[in-house]
């Protein structure tokens, strides 16, 4: 799959690590002007400099004031906006009975409220000429995930929000889709590190059975970046309201 991003003005949240960083690194070489937003300012700025992206802005996606300021600054540098890719998120490991209120609120604030705030801030700019929103969801938001109760609930909220704005904002030329990736990232390394030996063995056994293509999470550069480049291109203009799984078949309808 190949796509032209020539002239596309793209904001990527979560651009300091994982899949967000991979897109910040790759998209400028495909012709896009990219603004990266993340809470981690040092690493985010370093990646932008190395990639030749347009700009980096620090943001707390759970703060309305921070999101509005960062998005407005990014749009100003880019000279408009064609695509928002909201990849920022957290995925702590905690079973349902062990999930504290503080953990629940934090996960909801970053993952669910973050999608709401960034989407809403980008919407007026996208509506001006038509554009695209790509929100990061998860298979966990579709079918739940043992050990990640708050994360699954937050991603379920992201899915419902994305489907709703796909209808409401689609009428104004703004498409919205949810991406459900199963890709190996530093965040996934942290998830694995939180498991004991037995949990990790069970986890890997499940992945071997549920991911037909390879039996493990995909590679970010080979399996993920080309798909997102297409979804961010004008060639994906007529895709709207979908959950797009990039996961080797883990979420396929059975």
FIMARKOL-74453 format. One record per residue (C-alpha): x, y, z; residue number from 1. Coordinates in Angstrom, 1 decimal. Example, Ala and Ser with C-alpha at 12.3 -4.5 7.8 and 13.67 -1.06 7.14 Angstrom:
% FIMARKOL-74453
{x=12.3, y=-4.5, z=7.8, nr=1} .
{x=13.7, y=-1.1, z=7.1, nr=2} .
% end
This chain:
% FIMARKOL-74453
{x=0.0, y=0.0, z=0.0, nr=1} .
{x=1.4, y=3.4, z=-1.0, nr=2} .
{x=0.0, y=6.9, z=-0.6, nr=3} .
{x=1.0, y=10.4, z=-1.4, nr=4} .
{x=1.0, y=12.9, z=1.4, nr=5} .
{x=2.2, y=15.8, z=-0.7, nr=6} .
{x=1.1, y=19.0, z=0.9, nr=7} .
{x=-1.0, y=17.3, z=3.6, nr=8} .
{x=-1.0, y=19.3, z=6.8, nr=9} .
{x=-1.1, y=16.8, z=9.7, nr=10} .
{x=-1.2, y=17.0, z=13.5, nr=11} .
{x=-0.1, y=13.9, z=15.3, nr=12} .
{x=-0.6, y=13.6, z=19.1, nr=13} .
{x=1.5, y=11.2, z=21.0, nr=14} .
{x=4.4, y=12.0, z=18.7, nr=15} .
{x=7.2, y=11.5, z=21.2, nr=16} .
{x=7.0, y=7.7, z=21.3, nr=17} .
{x=5.7, y=4.5, z=19.8, nr=18} .
{x=3.4, y=4.6, z=16.8, nr=19} .
{x=3.0, y=8.4, z=17.0, nr=20} .
{x=6.8, y=8.8, z=16.8, nr=21} .
{x=7.0, y=6.4, z=13.8, nr=22} .
{x=4.5, y=8.6, z=11.9, nr=23} .
{x=6.3, y=11.8, z=12.8, nr=24} .
{x=9.5, y=10.2, z=11.5, nr=25} .
{x=8.0, y=8.8, z=8.3, nr=26} .
{x=5.4, y=11.3, z=7.0, nr=27} .
{x=7.6, y=14.3, z=6.2, nr=28} .
{x=9.6, y=12.1, z=3.8, nr=29} .
{x=6.2, y=11.4, z=2.1, nr=30} .
{x=5.6, y=15.1, z=1.5, nr=31} .
{x=3.5, y=15.9, z=4.5, nr=32} .
{x=3.9, y=18.9, z=6.8, nr=33} .
{x=3.7, y=17.5, z=10.3, nr=34} .
{x=3.2, y=19.1, z=13.7, nr=35} .
{x=3.9, y=16.7, z=16.6, nr=36} .
{x=2.1, y=17.2, z=20.0, nr=37} .
{x=3.1, y=15.3, z=23.2, nr=38} .
{x=3.6, y=15.8, z=26.9, nr=39} .
{x=7.2, y=14.7, z=26.6, nr=40} .
{x=8.8, y=17.8, z=25.3, nr=41} .
{x=12.5, y=16.8, z=25.1, nr=42} .
{x=12.0, y=13.6, z=23.2, nr=43} .
{x=9.2, y=15.0, z=21.1, nr=44} .
{x=11.3, y=18.0, z=20.0, nr=45} .
{x=14.3, y=15.7, z=19.2, nr=46} .
{x=12.2, y=13.4, z=16.9, nr=47} .
{x=10.8, y=16.4, z=15.1, nr=48} .
{x=14.3, y=17.8, z=14.5, nr=49} .
{x=15.6, y=14.5, z=13.3, nr=50} .
{x=12.6, y=13.9, z=10.9, nr=51} .
{x=12.5, y=17.4, z=9.5, nr=52} .
{x=8.9, y=17.8, z=10.7, nr=53} .
{x=7.4, y=21.3, z=10.9, nr=54} .
{x=7.1, y=21.8, z=14.7, nr=55} .
{x=6.7, y=20.3, z=18.1, nr=56} .
{x=4.3, y=21.6, z=20.8, nr=57} .
{x=3.9, y=20.3, z=24.3, nr=58} .
{x=0.4, y=19.3, z=25.2, nr=59} .
{x=-1.6, y=17.7, z=28.0, nr=60} .
{x=-4.4, y=16.1, z=26.1, nr=61} .
{x=-6.5, y=15.9, z=29.3, nr=62} .
{x=-6.4, y=19.7, z=29.6, nr=63} .
{x=-8.8, y=21.8, z=27.5, nr=64} .
{x=-6.7, y=24.9, z=27.7, nr=65} .
{x=-3.5, y=23.0, z=26.8, nr=66} .
{x=-5.2, y=21.3, z=23.8, nr=67} .
{x=-6.7, y=24.4, z=22.4, nr=68} .
{x=-3.4, y=26.3, z=22.7, nr=69} .
{x=-1.3, y=23.5, z=21.1, nr=70} .
{x=-3.7, y=22.9, z=18.2, nr=71} .
{x=-4.1, y=26.6, z=17.4, nr=72} .
{x=-0.3, y=26.9, z=17.5, nr=73} .
{x=0.2, y=23.9, z=15.3, nr=74} .
{x=-2.4, y=25.0, z=12.7, nr=75} .
{x=-0.7, y=28.4, z=12.6, nr=76} .
{x=2.6, y=26.8, z=11.7, nr=77} .
{x=1.1, y=24.4, z=9.2, nr=78} .
{x=-1.0, y=27.1, z=7.6, nr=79} .
{x=-4.2, y=25.1, z=8.0, nr=80} .
{x=-5.1, y=21.5, z=8.8, nr=81} .
{x=-6.0, y=18.4, z=6.7, nr=82} .
{x=-5.6, y=15.6, z=9.1, nr=83} .
{x=-5.6, y=15.0, z=12.9, nr=84} .
{x=-4.1, y=11.7, z=14.1, nr=85} .
{x=-4.9, y=11.3, z=17.8, nr=86} .
{x=-2.5, y=8.6, z=19.0, nr=87} .
{x=-1.7, y=9.9, z=22.5, nr=88} .
{x=-2.8, y=7.4, z=25.2, nr=89} .
{x=-1.9, y=5.4, z=28.3, nr=90} .
{x=-2.4, y=1.7, z=28.9, nr=91} .
{x=-1.7, y=0.7, z=32.5, nr=92} .
{x=-2.1, y=-3.0, z=33.5, nr=93} .
{x=-4.8, y=-3.4, z=36.2, nr=94} .
{x=-7.5, y=-6.0, z=36.7, nr=95} .
{x=-11.1, y=-4.7, z=37.2, nr=96} .
{x=-11.2, y=-5.4, z=40.9, nr=97} .
{x=-7.8, y=-3.8, z=41.4, nr=98} .
{x=-8.6, y=-0.6, z=39.4, nr=99} .
{x=-8.6, y=2.4, z=41.7, nr=100} .
{x=-10.7, y=5.5, z=41.2, nr=101} .
{x=-7.6, y=7.5, z=40.6, nr=102} .
{x=-6.3, y=5.1, z=37.9, nr=103} .
{x=-9.8, y=5.0, z=36.3, nr=104} .
{x=-10.0, y=8.8, z=36.2, nr=105} .
{x=-6.4, y=9.1, z=34.8, nr=106} .
{x=-7.0, y=6.6, z=32.0, nr=107} .
{x=-10.4, y=8.1, z=31.1, nr=108} .
{x=-8.9, y=11.6, z=31.1, nr=109} .
{x=-6.0, y=10.8, z=28.8, nr=110} .
{x=-7.7, y=8.3, z=26.4, nr=111} .
{x=-11.3, y=9.3, z=26.2, nr=112} .
{x=-11.4, y=13.0, z=27.2, nr=113} .
{x=-8.2, y=13.4, z=25.2, nr=114} .
{x=-9.9, y=12.2, z=22.1, nr=115} .
{x=-12.9, y=14.5, z=22.7, nr=116} .
{x=-10.7, y=17.6, z=23.4, nr=117} .
{x=-8.3, y=17.2, z=20.5, nr=118} .
{x=-11.1, y=16.3, z=18.0, nr=119} .
{x=-13.2, y=19.3, z=19.0, nr=120} .
{x=-10.2, y=21.7, z=18.8, nr=121} .
{x=-9.3, y=20.4, z=15.3, nr=122} .
{x=-12.9, y=20.3, z=14.0, nr=123} .
{x=-13.3, y=24.0, z=13.0, nr=124} .
{x=-10.0, y=23.9, z=11.0, nr=125} .
{x=-10.9, y=20.6, z=9.3, nr=126} .
{x=-14.4, y=21.8, z=8.5, nr=127} .
{x=-13.0, y=24.8, z=6.6, nr=128} .
{x=-12.0, y=22.7, z=3.6, nr=129} .
{x=-12.8, y=19.1, z=4.5, nr=130} .
{x=-10.5, y=16.8, z=6.4, nr=131} .
{x=-9.8, y=13.6, z=8.3, nr=132} .
{x=-9.7, y=12.5, z=12.0, nr=133} .
{x=-8.0, y=9.3, z=12.9, nr=134} .
{x=-8.5, y=8.3, z=16.5, nr=135} .
{x=-6.6, y=5.5, z=18.1, nr=136} .
{x=-8.9, y=2.9, z=19.6, nr=137} .
{x=-8.2, y=-0.7, z=20.4, nr=138} .
{x=-9.5, y=-4.2, z=20.1, nr=139} .
{x=-9.9, y=-3.9, z=23.9, nr=140} .
{x=-12.6, y=-1.3, z=23.2, nr=141} .
{x=-14.5, y=-3.7, z=21.1, nr=142} .
{x=-14.3, y=-6.9, z=23.1, nr=143} .
{x=-12.8, y=-6.0, z=26.4, nr=144} .
{x=-9.3, y=-7.0, z=27.7, nr=145} .
{x=-8.6, y=-8.8, z=31.0, nr=146} .
{x=-6.1, y=-6.9, z=33.0, nr=147} .
{x=-6.9, y=-3.6, z=31.3, nr=148} .
{x=-10.4, y=-2.8, z=32.5, nr=149} .
{x=-10.1, y=1.0, z=32.5, nr=150} .
{x=-8.2, y=1.1, z=29.2, nr=151} .
{x=-10.8, y=-1.1, z=27.5, nr=152} .
{x=-13.6, y=1.1, z=28.8, nr=153} .
{x=-11.9, y=4.3, z=27.7, nr=154} .
{x=-11.2, y=2.9, z=24.2, nr=155} .
{x=-14.9, y=1.8, z=24.0, nr=156} .
{x=-15.8, y=5.5, z=24.6, nr=157} .
{x=-13.4, y=6.5, z=21.8, nr=158} .
{x=-15.1, y=4.1, z=19.4, nr=159} .
{x=-18.6, y=5.5, z=20.3, nr=160} .
{x=-17.4, y=9.1, z=20.0, nr=161} .
{x=-15.7, y=8.4, z=16.7, nr=162} .
{x=-18.8, y=6.8, z=15.2, nr=163} .
{x=-21.0, y=9.7, z=16.4, nr=164} .
{x=-18.8, y=12.5, z=14.9, nr=165} .
{x=-18.5, y=10.4, z=11.7, nr=166} .
{x=-22.2, y=11.0, z=11.2, nr=167} .
{x=-22.4, y=14.6, z=12.5, nr=168} .
{x=-19.2, y=16.0, z=11.1, nr=169} .
{x=-19.3, y=13.8, z=8.0, nr=170} .
{x=-22.1, y=15.9, z=6.7, nr=171} .
{x=-19.7, y=18.8, z=6.7, nr=172} .
{x=-16.9, y=17.0, z=4.9, nr=173} .
{x=-15.0, y=15.8, z=7.9, nr=174} .
{x=-14.4, y=12.0, z=8.0, nr=175} .
{x=-13.6, y=10.2, z=11.3, nr=176} .
{x=-12.3, y=6.7, z=11.7, nr=177} .
{x=-10.9, y=4.6, z=14.5, nr=178} .
{x=-7.7, y=2.7, z=14.2, nr=179} .
{x=-7.3, y=-0.5, z=16.2, nr=180} .
{x=-3.6, y=-1.4, z=16.0, nr=181} .
{x=-1.8, y=-4.5, z=17.4, nr=182} .
{x=1.7, y=-3.2, z=17.1, nr=183} .
{x=4.8, y=-3.7, z=19.2, nr=184} .
{x=5.8, y=-0.4, z=20.9, nr=185} .
{x=7.6, y=0.8, z=24.0, nr=186} .
{x=4.2, y=1.0, z=25.7, nr=187} .
{x=3.7, y=-2.7, z=25.0, nr=188} .
{x=7.1, y=-3.4, z=26.5, nr=189} .
{x=5.9, y=-1.7, z=29.6, nr=190} .
{x=2.7, y=-3.8, z=29.6, nr=191} .
{x=4.8, y=-6.9, z=29.3, nr=192} .
{x=7.2, y=-5.8, z=32.1, nr=193} .
{x=4.2, y=-5.4, z=34.5, nr=194} .
{x=3.3, y=-9.1, z=34.1, nr=195} .
{x=4.9, y=-12.0, z=36.1, nr=196} .
{x=6.3, y=-15.0, z=34.4, nr=197} .
{x=3.1, y=-17.0, z=34.3, nr=198} .
{x=1.0, y=-14.0, z=33.1, nr=199} .
{x=3.5, y=-13.3, z=30.3, nr=200} .
{x=3.5, y=-16.9, z=29.2, nr=201} .
{x=-0.3, y=-17.0, z=29.1, nr=202} .
{x=-0.3, y=-13.7, z=27.3, nr=203} .
{x=2.0, y=-14.9, z=24.6, nr=204} .
{x=0.1, y=-18.1, z=24.2, nr=205} .
{x=-3.1, y=-16.1, z=23.6, nr=206} .
{x=-1.4, y=-13.9, z=21.0, nr=207} .
{x=-0.1, y=-17.0, z=19.2, nr=208} .
{x=-3.6, y=-18.3, z=18.9, nr=209} .
{x=-5.5, y=-15.1, z=18.2, nr=210} .
{x=-3.2, y=-13.4, z=15.6, nr=211} .
{x=-3.3, y=-15.6, z=12.6, nr=212} .
{x=-0.7, y=-13.6, z=10.7, nr=213} .
{x=2.5, y=-14.2, z=12.7, nr=214} .
{x=1.2, y=-14.9, z=16.1, nr=215} .
{x=2.5, y=-11.7, z=17.6, nr=216} .
{x=2.1, y=-8.0, z=17.4, nr=217} .
{x=3.2, y=-6.3, z=14.2, nr=218} .
{x=6.2, y=-4.2, z=13.3, nr=219} .
{x=5.5, y=-0.4, z=13.4, nr=220} .
{x=7.4, y=0.5, z=10.3, nr=221} .
{x=6.5, y=-2.4, z=8.1, nr=222} .
{x=3.0, y=-3.2, z=9.2, nr=223} .
{x=1.6, y=0.1, z=10.5, nr=224} .
{x=3.1, y=3.3, z=9.0, nr=225} .
{x=2.1, y=2.4, z=5.4, nr=226} .
{x=-1.6, y=1.8, z=6.4, nr=227} .
{x=-1.8, y=5.1, z=8.3, nr=228} .
{x=-0.1, y=7.0, z=5.4, nr=229} .
{x=-3.0, y=5.8, z=3.2, nr=230} .
{x=-5.6, y=6.6, z=5.7, nr=231} .
{x=-4.2, y=10.1, z=6.0, nr=232} .
{x=-4.1, y=10.6, z=2.3, nr=233} .
{x=-6.8, y=12.0, z=0.0, nr=234} .
{x=-7.2, y=8.5, z=-1.4, nr=235} .
{x=-9.1, y=7.5, z=1.9, nr=236} .
{x=-11.5, y=10.4, z=1.6, nr=237} .
{x=-14.6, y=8.2, z=1.3, nr=238} .
{x=-13.8, y=5.9, z=4.3, nr=239} .
{x=-15.8, y=7.1, z=7.3, nr=240} .
{x=-17.1, y=5.8, z=10.6, nr=241} .
{x=-15.0, y=2.6, z=10.5, nr=242} .
{x=-12.9, y=0.6, z=12.9, nr=243} .
{x=-9.8, y=-0.2, z=11.0, nr=244} .
{x=-7.9, y=-3.0, z=12.6, nr=245} .
{x=-4.2, y=-3.3, z=11.8, nr=246} .
{x=-3.6, y=-6.4, z=13.8, nr=247} .
{x=-2.8, y=-9.5, z=11.8, nr=248} .
{x=-6.4, y=-10.7, z=12.0, nr=249} .
{x=-6.9, y=-10.5, z=15.8, nr=250} .
{x=-10.2, y=-8.5, z=15.6, nr=251} .
{x=-11.7, y=-10.2, z=12.5, nr=252} .
{x=-15.4, y=-11.0, z=12.6, nr=253} .
{x=-15.8, y=-14.6, z=13.5, nr=254} .
% end
